Amino acid sequence: MVLPQLTTVTRTQGNNEALKTGAVTPRGFRFEFEEVPVLVQAFRRMVRGLEFDVSEMALTTYLVAKAHGARFTAVPVFLVRGFHHGAIHHDPASGIRTPKALEGRRVGVSRGYTVTTGVWARAVLQEEYGVDLDKVTWVLSGDEHVASYRPPANVVSMKPGGCLEDMVLAGELAAVIGPKPASPALAPLIPDAEEAGFTALRERSLYPVNHLIVIRDALLEEQPELGALVFDAFARAKQLYVDRLRDGAIDAPTATDRMYRRVLETTGADPLPYGAEPNRAVLEQLMRHAVDQRIIDRPVPLERLFAESTLGMVA
């Protein structure tokens, strides 16, 4: 029997590596992996052209895409989690010393306003440091994956050919939200950002989700159980990784491996829980922030976010 092949994009990482090596194989189908070096380009290709059968996707991109009629649906496989206190960088020589000082100023955002890291970082600024997000002008370096999305009035694009880091160093921006800057002159605005993230985990159970998996609706309509089959494959691969984390059996652990190991030691629980219900609180929190930041109009019930066959699944 020849099994169906599903074109799939997911960045190789500890919790899905076994699917790439073949140590774990799906039941009833096969993944045909396509490697996209810059993963966010795969998100855009999926949002705008449904180019894959199964795709990793940023959580907020998914929420916006669904709100604008995208024909794919998620399974509650949360491939990437992390803390975002360290995503806000500034020039220490600028005089900006505290997050509250960002009010009334311009702050850069890598790529689009709906980027999930940006949503979580702005939430940190608002909830932990009292920043009024409406008093900041957010300056984007790119456009949105969902072309029909329109940001609020205090979101603008930088001039063509510009560079957010250079604009911070020149004093045109007070800070920038995004990946670690190339310039050594920029530093995290929140001191001891890693410790701040783990403090939020201990005190507020804040453990942000960034990425999940989506499947084309046409396939789910033809085979409603496909969502559960995809969930099962990713869950079995993840379990192998978590077992290795617990056993300290990862050679040359990455920063991400070390972070998940510390989460495990801090909470005593699986650092990568899959399933809608175990993640209800963090998903509802993210949707509340997305509404507050005028990214989506209203929260979406979890039953509408995930493939029906996966709603009772936990791993």
Buried (B, 14 or more C-beta within 10 A) or exposed (E): EEEBEBBBBBBEBBBBBBBBEEEBBBEBBBBEBBEBEEBBEBBBBBBEEBBBBBBBBBBBBBBBBBBEEBEBBBBBBBBBBBBBBBBBBBBEEBEBEEBEBBBEBBBBBBBBBBBBBBBBBBBBBBBBBEBEBBEBBBBBBBEBBBEEBEBEEBBEBBEEEBBBBEBBBEEBBBBBBBEEBEBEEBBBBBEEBBEBBBBBBEEEEBBBBBBBBBBBBEBBEEBEBBBBBBBBBBBBBBBBBBEBBEEEEBEEBEEBBEBBBBBBEEBEEBBBBBBBBBBEEBBBBBBEBBBBBBBBEEBBEBEEBBBBBBBEBBB
